Amino acid sequence: MSSTEAMNTTDISTDAVQLSRDLTIYIKDEPVKSLAIATATGFVFGGGLNSRLGMAMITMGTRMALRGVWGYVLAGVVISRSHQRAGQDRAEHRQDRADLRIP
């Protein structure tokens, strides 16, 4: 085995160890999401998409996910606009205070 091959093997094993640690941390931090991902993966690889029931479940899950995403998007738009407006109000208030100063 050449030194380059040995180095590549070491890099791969180091990457695998880091990936394992990252996954462990993610699972501890996000247990519900991890369970959902594992369930969906098992469903797909288990052949669940080949049945009508499987397709119906995927369609319903996709709709629910899209509703949640749109909720976050709309909330983000509303919040960012309110922050922009608040910043404009503060700037106008500072300008009004500056206008009131006696030269």
N, C-alpha and C positions, 0 to 999 in steps of 0.2 A: 504494500500500500504506500503510495507516495505521500509526501507531506501535504500536498494540496488536497488530496482525498481525505486525509485525516482531519485537516482544518475544516473542510466542508461538513464532515460528520459531526464534529464538535459544535459547529455553528447550528446545525439542524437540531441537535439534542438540546442546546441552550435555548433555541427558539421554542422547542416543544415544552420545556420546563416553564418558560415565561408565559406561554399560551395557557398552560395548565393553571398557573397562578392567577392569571387575568380572569380566566373562566370561573375559578373558585371565588374570587372576589365579587365578580358580577352576580353569580348565583346567590351569594350571601346578601348583597345589596339589593337585588331585584328578584326575590323568589317567585313572585306571581308571574312576572314576565318570563322568567326562565322556564317555569312550568308550562306556560302557554306555548313557548317556542318548542319545547320538547314534545308536547302533545301534537302540535301541528306537524312537526317533522315526522313523528311516528305515524300519523294519519296518512301523510303523503306517501312515505316509503312503504307503508303497509297496504297500499292499494286502495285507500278510501276514496280517491278521486274518480275511480272507475264506476262507481254506482251513482244512481240518481240522488240518493240520500246524501252521499258525499258532496256532490256538486251543490245541492241545496244548502248544505251546511257551510260550504265555502262561500257561496253567494251571500248568505245571511251574515256571516262573519265579516266579509268585505264591506258590506253596507254599514254594519255597526262601526267598523274601524274608520270608514270614511266620515261618518257622522262625528266621531270623536275628533278626527283631524280637522274637519271644518270648524268645529267648536273652538279648538285651540287657535286656528288661523284667525277666525273672526274676533276672538277675545284679544289676540295680539294686535290686530289692527285697531280695535277700539282703545286699548290701553296706550298704544304708541301715539295715537292721535290726541288722546287726553294729555299725555306727557308733553307733546309738542305744544299744545294750546297752553298748558301751564307754563312752559318756558317762555312763550310769547307774552303771557300775562305778566310774568316777573320782569321781563325786559321793558314792557310798557310802564310798569310801576316804577322801575328805576329811572326811566326817562322822565316820568312825571315828577319824581322827587328832585331830579336834577334841575328841572324847570323852576321849581319853587325856591331854589337857593338864591339868597341875596348876593349880588355880585360884589 
